[in-house]
Amino acid sequence: MELDETVAERIDFLAEEGNALLDGQGDWRGAIEVWKKALGMLPAPDTQWSQAVWLYASIGSAWLEGGDRDNALQAFDNAYRSEDGHLNPFVLLNLGSLLRGRDDEAAVQLLLRAYMLEGGEIFADGNESDLKFLAEHVDLTRPVG
């Protein structure tokens, strides 16, 4: 099923507006509001659309920027449950990271899937502790398969 082209273009515009607010001005609250507006344009349920993955992931990142791990967890969980979100390494990494200390078994599984999709590089920019956590639970030197 395809999203109406006009709606898709408007969502893309709002996504860029949110990015500019977060990246250009550091306005994570404003970015979240813009991305929520974009989500509201998706026909229900919003999780059936691929746009929901990156909108929810962006919202999760903004909540992290603001220091709110609970709302970030909810947003990344929504991204995970969206169309192909369970295959998105960025979503897997962040959801796994946020679950550490809450549900370590789920965290290991999610972080391992991110590792298997992208390798150790995905843990580079500030997620080194997640790679260490994963290595404490899984032998990353052993070939998979």
DSSP file (Angstrom, degrees, kcal/mol; ACC not computed):
  #  RESIDUE AA STRUCTURE BP1 BP2  ACC     N-H-->O    O-->H-N    N-H-->O    O-->H-N    TCO  KAPPA ALPHA  PHI   PSI    X-CA   Y-CA   Z-CA
    1    1 A M              0   0    0      0, 0.0     2,-0.4     0, 0.0     0, 0.0   0.000 360.0 360.0 360.0 132.8    0.0    0.0    0.0
    2    2 A E        -     0   0    0     47,-0.1     2,-0.2     1,-0.0     3,-0.1  -0.779 360.0-122.7-103.2 143.6    1.4    3.4   -1.0
    3    3 A L        -     0   0    0     -2,-0.4     5,-0.0     1,-0.1    39,-0.0  -0.592  44.0 -89.7 -78.8 143.2    0.9    6.6    0.9
    4    4 A D     >  -     0   0    0     -2,-0.2     4,-2.8     1,-0.1     5,-0.2  -0.285  36.3-127.9 -52.1 134.2   -0.7    9.5   -1.1
    5    5 A E  H  > S+     0   0    0      1,-0.2     4,-2.5     2,-0.2     5,-0.2   0.863 107.0  51.0 -59.3 -40.3    2.1   11.4   -2.8
    6    6 A T  H  > S+     0   0    0      2,-0.2     4,-2.0     1,-0.2    -1,-0.2   0.915 112.8  46.0 -64.3 -42.8    0.9   14.8   -1.4
    7    7 A V  H  > S+     0   0    0      2,-0.2     4,-2.5     1,-0.2    -2,-0.2   0.918 112.0  51.7 -64.8 -43.8    0.8   13.4    2.1
    8    8 A A  H  X S+     0   0    0     -4,-2.8     4,-2.4     1,-0.2    -2,-0.2   0.905 110.2  48.8 -60.8 -42.1    4.2   11.8    1.7
    9    9 A E  H  X S+     0   0    0     -4,-2.5     4,-2.3     2,-0.2    -1,-0.2   0.895 111.2  49.7 -65.3 -39.9    5.8   15.0    0.5
   10   10 A R  H  X S+     0   0    0     -4,-2.0     4,-2.5     2,-0.2    -2,-0.2   0.900 110.6  50.0 -65.6 -40.5    4.3   16.9    3.4
   11   11 A I  H  X S+     0   0    0     -4,-2.5     4,-2.6     2,-0.2    -2,-0.2   0.914 110.0  50.8 -63.8 -42.7    5.7   14.3    5.8
   12   12 A D  H  X S+     0   0    0     -4,-2.4     4,-2.2     2,-0.2    -2,-0.2   0.911 110.2  50.3 -59.9 -42.5    9.1   14.6    4.2
   13   13 A F  H  X S+     0   0    0     -4,-2.3     4,-2.2     1,-0.2    -2,-0.2   0.933 112.1  46.3 -61.1 -46.9    8.9   18.4    4.6
   14   14 A L  H  X S+     0   0    0     -4,-2.5     4,-2.6     2,-0.2    -1,-0.2   0.873 109.1  55.7 -64.9 -36.8    8.0   18.1    8.2
   15   15 A A  H  X S+     0   0    0     -4,-2.6     4,-2.2     1,-0.2    -1,-0.2   0.928 110.0  45.5 -60.8 -44.3   10.8   15.6    8.8
   16   16 A E  H  X S+     0   0    0     -4,-2.2     4,-2.5     2,-0.2    -2,-0.2   0.880 110.5  54.0 -66.0 -38.1   13.3   18.0    7.4
   17   17 A E  H  X S+     0   0    0     -4,-2.2     4,-2.1     2,-0.2    -2,-0.2   0.918 109.4  48.3 -61.4 -43.3   11.9   20.8    9.5
   18   18 A G  H  X S+     0   0    0     -4,-2.6     4,-2.5     2,-0.2     5,-0.2   0.907 110.0  51.9 -62.5 -42.3   12.3   18.7   12.6
   19   19 A N  H  X>S+     0   0    0     -4,-2.2     4,-3.2     1,-0.2     5,-0.6   0.910 109.2  50.3 -60.0 -42.8   15.8   17.8   11.6
   20   20 A A  I  X>S+     0   0    0     -4,-2.5     4,-1.6     1,-0.2     5,-0.9   0.893 110.7  49.5 -64.1 -39.5   16.6   21.5   11.2
   21   21 A L  I  X5S+     0   0    0     -4,-2.1     6,-2.7     3,-0.2     4,-0.8   0.931 119.4  36.8 -64.1 -45.0   15.1   22.3   14.7
   22   22 A L  I  X5S+     0   0    0     -4,-2.5     4,-0.9     4,-0.2    -2,-0.2   0.965 128.4  31.4 -73.4 -52.5   17.1   19.6   16.4
   23   23 A D  I  <5S+     0   0    0     -4,-3.2    -3,-0.2    -5,-0.2    -2,-0.2   0.888 128.3  36.5 -76.7 -39.8   20.4   19.8   14.5
   24   24 A G  I  <<S+     0   0    0     -4,-1.6    -3,-0.2    -5,-0.6    -1,-0.1   0.842 135.1  16.8 -83.7 -34.4   20.5   23.5   13.7
   25   25 A Q  H  <<S-     0   0    0     -5,-0.9    -3,-0.2    -4,-0.8    -2,-0.2   0.494  90.8-123.8-119.2  -7.5   18.9   25.0   16.8
   26   26 A G     <  +     0   0    0     -4,-0.9     2,-1.5    -5,-0.3    -4,-0.2   0.709  60.3 146.5  69.2  18.4   19.1   22.2   19.4
   27   27 A D     >  +     0   0    0     -6,-2.7     4,-2.1     1,-0.2    -1,-0.2  -0.623  12.5 164.2 -90.4  80.5   15.4   22.5   19.9
   28   28 A W  H  > S+     0   0    0     -2,-1.5     4,-2.2     2,-0.2    -1,-0.2   0.855  73.7  53.2 -69.2 -34.2   14.6   18.9   20.6
   29   29 A R  H  > S+     0   0    0     -3,-0.2     4,-2.1     2,-0.2    -1,-0.2   0.936 110.7  46.6 -64.9 -45.5   11.1   19.7   22.0
   30   30 A G  H  > S+     0   0    0      1,-0.2     4,-2.1     2,-0.2    -2,-0.2   0.894 111.2  52.6 -62.4 -40.2   10.2   21.6   18.9
   31   31 A A  H  X S+     0   0    0     -4,-2.1     4,-2.7     1,-0.2     5,-0.2   0.918 107.3  52.0 -62.0 -43.8   11.5   18.8   16.7
   32   32 A I  H  X S+     0   0    0     -4,-2.2     4,-2.6     1,-0.2    -1,-0.2   0.920 108.8  50.5 -59.2 -44.4    9.4   16.3   18.6
   33   33 A E  H  X S+     0   0    0     -4,-2.1     4,-2.0     1,-0.2    -1,-0.2   0.907 111.3  48.0 -62.0 -41.8    6.3   18.4   18.1
   34   34 A V  H  X S+     0   0    0     -4,-2.1     4,-2.0     2,-0.2    -1,-0.2   0.926 113.0  47.7 -64.9 -44.2    6.9   18.6   14.3
   35   35 A W  H  X S+     0   0    0     -4,-2.7     4,-2.4     1,-0.2    -2,-0.2   0.865 109.9  52.8 -67.3 -34.7    7.6   14.9   14.0
   36   36 A K  H  X S+     0   0    0     -4,-2.6     4,-2.1    -5,-0.2    -1,-0.2   0.885 107.0  53.0 -65.5 -37.1    4.4   14.1   16.0
   37   37 A K  H  X S+     0   0    0     -4,-2.0     4,-0.5     2,-0.2    -2,-0.2   0.916 109.0  49.5 -61.7 -42.3    2.5   16.3   13.6
   38   38 A A  H >< S+     0   0    0     -4,-2.0     3,-1.3     1,-0.2     4,-0.4   0.911 109.0  52.0 -63.1 -42.7    4.0   14.3   10.7
   39   39 A L  H >< S+     0   0    0     -4,-2.4     3,-1.6     1,-0.3    -1,-0.2   0.878 102.3  60.8 -59.9 -37.4    3.0   11.0   12.4
   40   40 A G  H 3< S+     0   0    0     -4,-2.1    -1,-0.3     1,-0.3    -2,-0.2   0.666  95.8  61.9 -65.2 -16.5   -0.5   12.4   12.7
   41   41 A M  T << S+     0   0    0     -3,-1.3    -1,-0.3    -4,-0.5    -2,-0.2   0.613  84.2  95.1 -84.0 -13.2   -0.7   12.6    8.9
   42   42 A L  S <  S-     0   0    0     -3,-1.6     4,-0.2    -4,-0.4     5,-0.1  -0.606  85.7-110.8 -79.4 135.6   -0.3    8.9    8.5
   43   43 A P        -     0   0    0      0, 0.0     5,-0.3     0, 0.0     6,-0.1  -0.362  60.9 -58.8 -61.3 145.1   -3.5    6.8    8.2
   44   44 A A  S    S+     0   0    0      1,-0.1     2,-0.1     2,-0.1    -4,-0.0  -0.420 124.0  40.9 -72.7 146.4   -4.1    4.6   11.3
   45   45 A P  S >  S-     0   0    0      0, 0.0     3,-1.8     0, 0.0     4,-0.2   0.570  74.0-166.2 -76.0 139.3   -2.5    2.5   12.4
   46   46 A D  G >  S+     0   0    0      1,-0.3     3,-1.6    -4,-0.2     6,-0.4   0.760  80.2  72.0 -64.0 -23.5    0.6    4.7   11.8
   47   47 A T  G 3  S+     0   0    0      1,-0.3    36,-1.7    35,-0.1    -1,-0.3   0.589  82.4  71.6 -70.3  -8.5    2.9    1.7   12.4
   48   48 A Q  G <  S+     0   0    0     -3,-1.8     2,-0.4    -5,-0.3    -1,-0.3   0.582  87.0  79.9 -79.8  -8.5    1.9    0.2    9.1
   49   49 A W  S X> S-     0   0    0     -3,-1.6     3,-1.2    -4,-0.2     4,-0.5  -0.797  77.0-137.0-106.0 140.5    3.9    2.9    7.2
   50   50 A S  H >> S+     0   0    0     -2,-0.4     3,-1.0     1,-0.3     4,-0.9   0.815 103.0  66.7 -63.1 -29.6    7.6    2.9    6.6
   51   51 A Q  H 3> S+     0   0    0      1,-0.2     4,-2.1     2,-0.2    -1,-0.3   0.815  89.9  65.8 -60.4 -29.1    7.7    6.6    7.5
   52   52 A A  H <> S+     0   0    0     -3,-1.2     4,-2.8    -6,-0.4     5,-0.3   0.844  92.8  61.3 -63.7 -32.8    6.7    5.8   11.0
   53   53 A V  H <X S+     0   0    0     -3,-1.0     4,-2.3    -4,-0.5    -1,-0.2   0.972 111.9  34.9 -58.6 -55.4   10.1    4.0   11.6
   54   54 A W  H  X S+     0   0    0     -4,-0.9     4,-2.0     2,-0.2    -1,-0.2   0.805 117.3  53.5 -76.2 -26.1   12.2    7.0   11.0
   55   55 A L  H  X S+     0   0    0     -4,-2.1     4,-2.3     2,-0.2    -1,-0.2   0.950 113.7  42.1 -68.8 -47.2    9.8    9.5   12.6
   56   56 A Y  H  X S+     0   0    0     -4,-2.8     4,-2.7     2,-0.2    -2,-0.2   0.896 114.9  51.6 -64.8 -38.7    9.6    7.4   15.8
   57   57 A A  H  X S+     0   0    0     -4,-2.3     4,-2.4    -5,-0.3    -1,-0.2   0.900 110.0  49.4 -64.5 -39.3   13.3    6.9   15.7
   58   58 A S  H  X S+     0   0    0     -4,-2.0     4,-2.3     2,-0.2    -2,-0.2   0.913 111.0  49.5 -64.1 -42.5   13.9   10.6   15.3
   59   59 A I  H  X S+     0   0    0     -4,-2.3     4,-2.5     2,-0.2    -2,-0.2   0.915 110.2  51.4 -61.9 -43.1   11.5   11.3   18.2
   60   60 A G  H  X S+     0   0    0     -4,-2.7     4,-2.1     1,-0.2    -2,-0.2   0.914 109.5  49.6 -59.7 -43.7   13.4    8.8   20.3
   61   61 A S  H  X S+     0   0    0     -4,-2.4     4,-2.3     1,-0.2    -1,-0.2   0.895 110.5  50.6 -62.5 -40.2   16.7   10.4   19.5
   62   62 A A  H  X S+     0   0    0     -4,-2.3     4,-1.9     2,-0.2    -2,-0.2   0.909 108.2  51.6 -66.1 -41.1   15.3   13.8   20.4
   63   63 A W  H  <>S+     0   0    0     -4,-2.5     5,-2.7     1,-0.2     4,-0.4   0.900 109.9  50.5 -61.1 -39.0   14.0   12.5   23.8
   64   64 A L  H ><5S+     0   0    0     -4,-2.1     3,-1.4     1,-0.2    -2,-0.2   0.918 106.4  54.5 -62.9 -42.0   17.5   11.1   24.4
   65   65 A E  H 3<5S+     0   0    0     -4,-2.3    -1,-0.2     1,-0.3    -2,-0.2   0.870 110.4  47.2 -57.3 -36.9   18.9   14.5   23.5
   66   66 A G  T 3<5S-     0   0    0     -4,-1.9    -1,-0.3    -5,-0.1    -2,-0.2   0.464 118.6-113.5 -85.2  -1.8   16.6   15.9   26.2
   67   67 A G  T < 5S+     0   0    0     -3,-1.4     2,-1.0    -4,-0.4    -3,-0.2   0.627  73.3 133.3  83.4  13.7   17.6   13.3   28.7
   68   68 A D     >< +     0   0    0     -5,-2.7     4,-1.8     1,-0.2    -1,-0.2  -0.762  23.2 171.4-102.7  90.1   14.2   11.5   28.9
   69   69 A R  H  > S+     0   0    0     -2,-1.0     4,-2.5     2,-0.2    -1,-0.2   0.802  73.7  58.0 -70.1 -30.4   15.0    7.8   28.6
   70   70 A D  H  > S+     0   0    0      2,-0.2     4,-2.0     1,-0.2    -1,-0.2   0.947 111.3  40.2 -66.7 -48.0   11.5    6.6   29.3
   71   71 A N  H  > S+     0   0    0      2,-0.2     4,-2.3     1,-0.2    -2,-0.2   0.857 114.3  54.7 -68.6 -33.6    9.9    8.6   26.5
   72   72 A A  H  X S+     0   0    0     -4,-1.8     4,-2.8     2,-0.2     5,-0.3   0.922 107.0  51.1 -62.6 -43.3   12.9    7.6   24.2
   73   73 A L  H  X S+     0   0    0     -4,-2.5     4,-2.3     1,-0.2    -2,-0.2   0.922 110.2  48.8 -59.5 -45.1   12.2    4.0   25.0
   74   74 A Q  H  X S+     0   0    0     -4,-2.0     4,-2.1     2,-0.2    -1,-0.2   0.914 112.6  48.1 -61.9 -43.0    8.6    4.3   24.1
   75   75 A A  H  X S+     0   0    0     -4,-2.3     4,-2.2     2,-0.2    -2,-0.2   0.923 113.1  46.4 -65.7 -44.4    9.5    6.0   20.8
   76   76 A F  H  X S+     0   0    0     -4,-2.8     4,-2.4     2,-0.2    -1,-0.2   0.844 110.3  54.3 -68.7 -31.3   12.1    3.5   19.8
   77   77 A D  H  X S+     0   0    0     -4,-2.3     4,-2.0    -5,-0.3    -1,-0.2   0.909 108.7  48.8 -65.4 -40.9    9.7    0.7   20.8
   78   78 A N  H  X S+     0   0    0     -4,-2.1     4,-0.5     2,-0.2    -2,-0.2   0.900 110.8  50.6 -63.1 -40.3    7.1    2.2   18.4
   79   79 A A  H >< S+     0   0    0     -4,-2.2     3,-1.0     1,-0.2    -2,-0.2   0.916 109.0  51.8 -62.1 -42.8    9.8    2.5   15.7
   80   80 A Y  H 3< S+     0   0    0     -4,-2.4     6,-0.5     1,-0.3    -1,-0.2   0.879 110.4  48.1 -60.6 -39.7   10.6   -1.2   16.2
   81   81 A R  H 3< S+     0   0    0     -4,-2.0    -1,-0.3     4,-0.2    -2,-0.2   0.502  97.4  94.5 -82.4  -4.0    7.0   -2.2   15.9
   82   82 A S  S X< S-     0   0    0     -3,-1.0     3,-2.8    -4,-0.5     4,-0.5  -0.328  99.4 -53.3 -82.9 170.4    6.6   -0.1   12.7
   83   83 A E  T 3  S-     0   0    0    -36,-1.7   -30,-0.2   -34,-0.4    -1,-0.2  -0.200 123.3 -17.7 -48.0 112.5    7.0   -1.4    9.1
   84   84 A D  T >  S+     0   0    0     -3,-0.1     3,-1.7     1,-0.1    -1,-0.3   0.592  95.3 132.2  61.9  14.8   10.4   -3.2    9.0
   85   85 A G  G X   +     0   0    0     -3,-2.8     3,-1.4     1,-0.3     7,-0.2   0.812  63.8  65.4 -62.8 -29.2   11.5   -1.4   12.2
   86   86 A H  G 3  S+     0   0    0     -4,-0.5    -1,-0.3    -6,-0.5    -6,-0.1   0.561 102.0  50.1 -70.4  -6.9   12.7   -4.7   13.5
   87   87 A L  G <  S+     0   0    0     -3,-1.7    -1,-0.3    -7,-0.1    -2,-0.2   0.355  84.2 104.4-108.1   2.4   15.3   -4.7   10.7
   88   88 A N    <>  -     0   0    0     -3,-1.4     4,-2.7    -4,-0.2     3,-0.2  -0.770  57.8-156.7 -92.0 112.7   16.6   -1.2   11.3
   89   89 A P  H  > S+     0   0    0      0, 0.0     4,-2.9     0, 0.0     5,-0.2   0.854  93.1  54.0 -57.9 -37.5   20.1   -1.3   13.0
   90   90 A F  H  > S+     0   0    0      2,-0.2     4,-2.2     1,-0.2     5,-0.2   0.914 111.7  44.8 -63.2 -42.9   19.7    2.2   14.4
   91   91 A V  H  > S+     0   0    0     -3,-0.2     4,-2.8     2,-0.2     5,-0.3   0.929 114.1  49.4 -65.5 -46.1   16.4    1.2   16.0
   92   92 A L  H  X S+     0   0    0     -4,-2.7     4,-2.5     1,-0.2     5,-0.2   0.919 111.9  49.0 -59.6 -45.3   17.8   -2.1   17.3
   93   93 A L  H  X S+     0   0    0     -4,-2.9     4,-2.5    -5,-0.2    -2,-0.2   0.944 115.7  41.5 -60.6 -50.6   20.9   -0.4   18.8
   94   94 A N  H  X S+     0   0    0     -4,-2.2     4,-2.4     2,-0.2    -2,-0.2   0.897 115.7  48.4 -70.0 -39.8   18.9    2.3   20.6
   95   95 A L  H  X S+     0   0    0     -4,-2.8     4,-1.5    -5,-0.2    -1,-0.2   0.931 113.9  47.9 -64.6 -43.9   16.1    0.1   21.8
   96   96 A G  H  X S+     0   0    0     -4,-2.5     4,-0.8    -5,-0.3    -2,-0.2   0.916 111.8  50.0 -60.6 -43.9   18.7   -2.4   23.1
   97   97 A S  H >< S+     0   0    0     -4,-2.5     3,-0.7     1,-0.2    -1,-0.2   0.908 110.8  49.1 -61.3 -43.1   20.7    0.3   24.8
   98   98 A L  H 3< S+     0   0    0     -4,-2.4    -1,-0.2     1,-0.2    -2,-0.2   0.754 107.4  55.7 -70.6 -23.9   17.6    1.7   26.5
   99   99 A L  H >X S+     0   0    0     -4,-1.5     4,-3.1    -3,-0.2     3,-2.3   0.619  77.9 116.2 -84.1 -12.5   16.6   -1.8   27.7
  100  100 A R  T << S+     0   0    0     -4,-0.8     4,-0.1    -3,-0.7    -3,-0.0  -0.360  86.2  14.2 -57.3 131.1   19.9   -2.4   29.5
  101  101 A G  T 34 S+     0   0    0      1,-0.1    -1,-0.3    -2,-0.0    -2,-0.1   0.242 126.5  61.2  85.4 -13.9   19.2   -2.7   33.2
  102  102 A R  T <4 S-     0   0    0     -3,-2.3    -2,-0.2     1,-0.1     2,-0.1   0.756 128.3  -2.7-105.5 -45.8   15.5   -3.1   32.6
  103  103 A D     X  +     0   0    0     -4,-3.1     4,-2.5    -7,-0.1     3,-0.2  -0.633  67.2 178.7-150.2  80.8   15.5   -6.3   30.5
  104  104 A D  H  > S+     0   0    0      1,-0.2     4,-2.6     2,-0.2     5,-0.2   0.830  80.4  56.6 -60.1 -34.9   19.0   -7.4   29.9
  105  105 A E  H  > S+     0   0    0      2,-0.2     4,-1.9     1,-0.2    -1,-0.2   0.939 111.5  42.2 -63.5 -46.1   18.0  -10.5   28.0
  106  106 A A  H  > S+     0   0    0     -3,-0.2     4,-2.5     2,-0.2     5,-0.2   0.892 112.7  55.3 -65.6 -39.1   16.0   -8.4   25.4
  107  107 A A  H  X S+     0   0    0     -4,-2.5     4,-2.8    -8,-0.2     5,-0.3   0.923 107.4  49.1 -59.5 -45.3   18.8   -5.8   25.3
  108  108 A V  H  X S+     0   0    0     -4,-2.6     4,-2.6     1,-0.2    -1,-0.2   0.928 111.4  49.4 -60.6 -45.9   21.4   -8.5   24.4
  109  109 A Q  H  X S+     0   0    0     -4,-1.9     4,-2.0     2,-0.2    -2,-0.2   0.914 114.3  44.3 -61.6 -43.6   19.1   -9.9   21.6
  110  110 A L  H  X S+     0   0    0     -4,-2.5     4,-2.1     2,-0.2    -2,-0.2   0.923 115.0  47.4 -68.1 -44.7   18.5   -6.4   20.1
  111  111 A L  H  X S+     0   0    0     -4,-2.8     4,-2.4    -5,-0.2    -2,-0.2   0.879 110.9  52.9 -64.8 -37.2   22.2   -5.4   20.4
  112  112 A L  H  X S+     0   0    0     -4,-2.6     4,-2.7    -5,-0.3    -1,-0.2   0.904 108.2  50.1 -64.7 -40.9   23.3   -8.7   18.9
  113  113 A R  H  X S+     0   0    0     -4,-2.0     4,-1.8     2,-0.2    -2,-0.2   0.902 110.7  49.2 -64.5 -40.0   20.9   -8.2   15.9
  114  114 A A  H  X S+     0   0    0     -4,-2.1     4,-2.3     2,-0.2     5,-0.4   0.920 112.4  49.1 -62.5 -42.7   22.3   -4.6   15.4
  115  115 A Y  H  X S+     0   0    0     -4,-2.4     4,-2.8     1,-0.2    -2,-0.2   0.905 110.2  50.4 -62.1 -43.3   25.8   -6.1   15.5
  116  116 A M  H  < S+     0   0    0     -4,-2.7    -1,-0.2     1,-0.2    -2,-0.2   0.827 115.0  43.7 -67.4 -31.3   24.9   -8.8   13.0
  117  117 A L  H  < S+     0   0    0     -4,-1.8    -2,-0.2    -5,-0.2    -1,-0.2   0.854 134.8  11.8 -80.5 -36.1   23.5   -6.3   10.6
  118  118 A E  H >< S-     0   0    0     -4,-2.3     3,-0.5     1,-0.2    -3,-0.2   0.523  93.7-134.2-122.7 -10.1   26.1   -3.6   10.8
  119  119 A G  G ><  -     0   0    0     -4,-2.8     3,-1.3    -5,-0.4     4,-0.2  -0.265  56.6 -43.2  77.7-173.7   29.1   -5.0   12.7
  120  120 A G  G >  S+     0   0    0      1,-0.2     3,-1.7     2,-0.2    -1,-0.2   0.680 122.5  80.8 -66.2 -18.5   31.0   -3.2   15.4
  121  121 A E  G X  S+     0   0    0     -3,-0.5     3,-1.9     1,-0.3     4,-0.4   0.810  80.3  66.4 -59.6 -30.2   30.9    0.1   13.5
  122  122 A I  G <  S+     0   0    0     -3,-1.3    -1,-0.3     1,-0.3    -2,-0.2   0.739  97.5  54.9 -65.6 -19.7   27.4    0.7   14.7
  123  123 A F  G <> S+     0   0    0     -3,-1.7     4,-0.8    -4,-0.2    -1,-0.3   0.377  85.3  95.4 -91.5   4.4   28.7    1.1   18.2
  124  124 A A  T <4  +     0   0    0     -3,-1.9     2,-2.5     1,-0.2     4,-0.4   0.979  66.2  62.4 -65.0 -64.6   31.2    3.7   17.3
  125  125 A D  T  4 S-     0   0    0     -4,-0.4    -1,-0.2     1,-0.2    -4,-0.0  -0.347 134.6 -42.5 -75.0  73.6   29.6    7.1   18.0
  126  126 A G  T  4 S+     0   0    0     -2,-2.5    -1,-0.2    -3,-0.2     3,-0.2   0.491 117.4  96.4  91.6   4.2   29.0    7.0   21.8
  127  127 A N    >X  +     0   0    0     -4,-0.8     4,-1.4     1,-0.1     3,-0.7   0.067  39.7 116.8-113.4  24.5   27.7    3.4   22.1
  128  128 A E  H 3> S+     0   0    0     -4,-0.4     4,-2.2     1,-0.3     5,-0.2   0.848  73.1  58.5 -61.3 -34.3   31.0    1.7   23.0
  129  129 A S  H 3> S+     0   0    0     -3,-0.2     4,-2.4     1,-0.2    -1,-0.3   0.823 102.3  54.8 -66.5 -29.3   29.5    0.7   26.4
  130  130 A D  H <> S+     0   0    0     -3,-0.7     4,-2.5     2,-0.2    -1,-0.2   0.883 107.4  49.4 -69.3 -37.9   26.8   -1.2   24.6
  131  131 A L  H  X S+     0   0    0     -4,-1.4     4,-2.6     2,-0.2    -2,-0.2   0.905 111.4  49.1 -66.1 -40.9   29.4   -3.1   22.6
  132  132 A K  H  X S+     0   0    0     -4,-2.2     4,-1.5     2,-0.2    -2,-0.2   0.928 111.1  50.0 -62.8 -44.7   31.2   -3.9   25.9
  133  133 A F  H  X S+     0   0    0     -4,-2.4     4,-0.6     1,-0.2     3,-0.3   0.921 111.9  48.2 -57.6 -46.3   27.9   -5.0   27.5
  134  134 A L  H >X S+     0   0    0     -4,-2.5     4,-2.1     1,-0.2     3,-1.3   0.916 108.8  53.0 -62.5 -43.9   27.1   -7.2   24.5
  135  135 A A  H 3< S+     0   0    0     -4,-2.6    -1,-0.2     1,-0.3    -2,-0.2   0.766 103.1  58.7 -65.2 -25.3   30.6   -8.8   24.5
  136  136 A E  H 3< S+     0   0    0     -4,-1.5    -1,-0.3    -3,-0.3    -2,-0.2   0.700 117.2  32.8 -73.4 -19.1   30.1   -9.7   28.2
  137  137 A H  H << S+     0   0    0     -3,-1.3     2,-0.4    -4,-0.6    -2,-0.2   0.631 122.9  38.5-110.2 -20.6   27.1  -11.7   27.3
  138  138 A V  S  < S-     0   0    0     -4,-2.1     2,-1.2    -5,-0.1    -1,-0.2  -0.993  77.6-120.4-137.2 138.7   27.9  -13.1   23.8
  139  139 A D    >   -     0   0    0     -2,-0.4     3,-0.8     1,-0.2    -4,-0.1  -0.684  29.8-177.3 -78.1 100.2   31.2  -14.4   22.3
  140  140 A L  T 3  S+     0   0    0     -2,-1.2    -1,-0.2     1,-0.2     4,-0.1   0.547  75.3  64.9 -79.2  -6.9   31.6  -12.0   19.4
  141  141 A T  T 3  S+     0   0    0      2,-0.1    -1,-0.2    -3,-0.1    -2,-0.1   0.656  82.7  90.7 -87.5 -15.9   34.7  -13.7   18.2
  142  142 A R  S <  S-     0   0    0     -3,-0.8     2,-0.0     1,-0.1     0, 0.0  -0.653  86.0-113.6 -82.7 131.2   32.9  -16.9   17.4
  143  143 A P        -     0   0    0      0, 0.0     2,-0.3     0, 0.0    -2,-0.1  -0.333  28.7-125.7 -62.0 143.2   31.5  -17.1   13.8
  144  144 A V              0   0    0      1,-0.2    -4,-0.0    -4,-0.1     0, 0.0  -0.714 360.0 360.0 -89.8 139.7   27.7  -17.1   13.5
  145  145 A G              0   0    0     -2,-0.3    -1,-0.2     0, 0.0     0, 0.0   0.422 360.0 360.0 116.8 360.0   26.1  -19.9   11.6
